[in-house]
Amino acid sequence: MKATQLGAKVVSISGPDGYVYDKDGMNEEKVAFLLDMRANDPMHCKPYADKFGAEFHEGQKPWGRVKADYYMPCAMQNDVNLEEAKRMVEEGTCKVLIEVANMPTTQEAIDFLREKGWVVAPSKAVNAGGVAVSAMEMAQDASKYYWTEEEVEEKLHAIMKDIFNSSLKAAKKYGLDGVNALIEGANLAAADKIVTSMVAQGIV
């Protein structure tokens, strides 16, 4: 839903039974059906294909089989392995992997993609949005605040923008290659924040 709101054309979803390719992309009606489908039957995505006349590829994953500008694995750990990474490179249209799940890509697949010049947006940074919203929920509950959906979206946007900029800044600070070093940048930015906090508390 967030991808479509930001203007992206989502053309593929997947599940344990295979993947769907929807050349027309998702709209509000399709997203609503998808959310209901996942809530009632998280093990299958074929009903989406049946409902909207999309392609269904049983027992397969979309990585390297679907032409896209961005690949966004967002379900399982280690879903993208070296074999999938090689197929993604061979497919040729994509150069960016955005890890929306927790560690959805094996380390050897990440290493291979980066050797081929891909940008990998790491899960620890991408997934911070969910943690941030949980923190906002706790803040509202503890302080008896009420924020509208628009206010939460605005705060979340600022947080995610800051995370990206902090990761990029940290990578450059330590002489790394900016956008192509977002993994190291995210690690370094987190380490800097921890050390700064420890110093402030007199621990170091």
KEVO-713335 format. One line per 8 residues: number of its first residue (from 1); their letters; for each residue x, y, z of C-alpha. Coordinates in steps of 0.05 Angstrom, whole numbers, plus 5000, padded with zeros to 4 digits. Example, Ala and Ser with C-alpha at 12.3 -4.5 7.8 and 13.67 -1.06 7.14 Angstrom:
BEGIN
1	as	5246,4910,5156; 5273,4979,5143 .
END
This chain:
BEGIN
1	mkatqlga	5000,5000,5000; 5055,5049,5019; 5091,5036,4953; 5030,5052,4912; 5016,5114,4954; 5086,5139,4937; 5075,5129,4863; 5106,5060,4852 .
9	kvvsisgp	5075,5009,4806; 5074,4943,4845; 5072,4886,4794; 5087,4824,4836; 5067,4790,4901; 5088,4722,4925; 5070,4669,4976; 5086,4598,4996 .
17	dgyvydkd	5048,4573,4935; 5085,4615,4882; 5083,4686,4855; 5035,4731,4817; 5054,4778,4761; 5004,4834,4750; 5028,4874,4690; 4977,4928,4703 .
25	gmneekva	5001,4940,4774; 4961,4946,4838; 4908,4998,4854; 4866,5011,4916; 4816,4956,4898; 4871,4905,4889; 4907,4926,4953; 4842,4919,4992 .
33	flldmran	4831,4850,4964; 4903,4831,4979; 4898,4853,5051; 4834,4813,5061; 4864,4753,5025; 4926,4754,5069; 4884,4760,5132; 4842,4699,5115 .
41	dpmhckpy	4892,4656,5077; 4966,4676,5085; 4990,4612,5051; 4964,4628,4981; 4969,4685,4931; 4935,4649,4873; 4866,4677,4891; 4893,4746,4872 .
49	adkfgaef	4911,4721,4803; 4843,4687,4795; 4807,4750,4817; 4843,4800,4772; 4866,4757,4713; 4940,4762,4730; 4994,4710,4716; 5007,4658,4770 .
57	hegqkpwg	5072,4619,4772; 5065,4560,4819; 5123,4541,4864; 5168,4597,4839; 5197,4662,4867; 5196,4728,4828; 5269,4746,4838; 5300,4751,4769 .
65	rvkadyym	5237,4727,4735; 5200,4794,4738; 5226,4857,4704; 5228,4913,4756; 5265,4975,4776; 5268,4952,4849; 5263,4885,4883; 5233,4887,4953 .
73	pcamqndv	5232,4820,4990; 5185,4831,5049; 5165,4766,5080; 5217,4714,5099; 5288,4710,5125; 5339,4684,5073; 5286,4684,5018; 5336,4711,4967 .
81	nleeakrm	5396,4664,4960; 5456,4664,4914; 5419,4628,4859; 5364,4681,4859; 5416,4736,4862; 5451,4710,4800; 5384,4706,4763; 5368,4777,4785 .
89	veegtckv	5434,4802,4755; 5423,4763,4691; 5352,4793,4684; 5387,4860,4676; 5334,4914,4690; 5343,4922,4765; 5402,4948,4805; 5370,4960,4873 .
97	lievanmp	5349,4911,4928; 5308,4939,4986; 5305,4892,5045; 5235,4903,5073; 5236,4838,5113; 5284,4820,5170; 5347,4795,5136; 5311,4768,5073 .
105	ttqeaidf	5376,4760,5035; 5432,4711,5050; 5500,4742,5061; 5530,4709,5000; 5474,4737,4957; 5486,4807,4985; 5561,4801,4972; 5548,4778,4900 .
113	lrekgwvv	5498,4833,4885; 5545,4887,4912; 5603,4859,4872; 5559,4870,4811; 5547,4942,4830; 5478,4935,4862; 5454,4981,4917; 5427,4942,4977 .
121	apskavna	5384,4980,5026; 5394,4940,5091; 5337,4911,5131; 5360,4942,5197; 5348,5011,5167; 5288,4997,5122; 5251,4961,5178; 5262,5017,5227 .
129	ggvavsam	5196,5047,5205; 5157,4992,5240; 5196,5001,5304; 5188,5076,5300; 5112,5071,5293; 5110,5023,5353; 5149,5075,5393; 5099,5128,5373 .
137	emaqdask	5042,5084,5395; 5074,5075,5464; 5087,5150,5469; 5014,5165,5453; 4991,5113,5504; 5037,5137,5559; 5023,5211,5548; 4949,5205,5530 .
145	yywteeev	4964,5237,5463; 4924,5226,5399; 4958,5235,5332; 4919,5231,5267; 4942,5183,5212; 4970,5243,5174; 5011,5265,5235; 5039,5195,5244 .
153	eeklhaim	5056,5192,5169; 5092,5259,5174; 5132,5238,5235; 5149,5171,5202; 5172,5205,5138; 5219,5250,5178; 5247,5190,5216; 5260,5148,5154 .
161	kdifnssl	5292,5207,5118; 5338,5219,5178; 5357,5145,5179; 5376,5147,5105; 5415,5212,5113; 5451,5187,5175; 5471,5122,5141; 5496,5159,5080 .
169	kaakkygl	5533,5210,5122; 5566,5156,5164; 5589,5118,5102; 5620,5181,5072; 5651,5200,5139; 5690,5135,5141; 5711,5139,5068; 5661,5090,5039 .
177	dgvnalie	5624,5095,4974; 5560,5131,4996; 5497,5099,4969; 5535,5035,4952; 5555,5028,5025; 5487,5036,5059; 5497,4971,5098; 5562,4995,5129 .
185	ganlaaad	5533,5065,5136; 5474,5039,5176; 5519,4998,5221; 5567,5057,5232; 5510,5106,5245; 5481,5058,5297; 5549,5048,5329; 5561,5123,5332 .
193	kivtsmva	5494,5133,5366; 5508,5079,5418; 5577,5106,5434; 5550,5177,5439; 5496,5154,5488; 5547,5115,5529; 5593,5175,5534; 5534,5220,5554 .
201	qgiv	5519,5171,5611; 5591,5168,5634; 5600,5095,5615; 5659,5106,5569 .
END
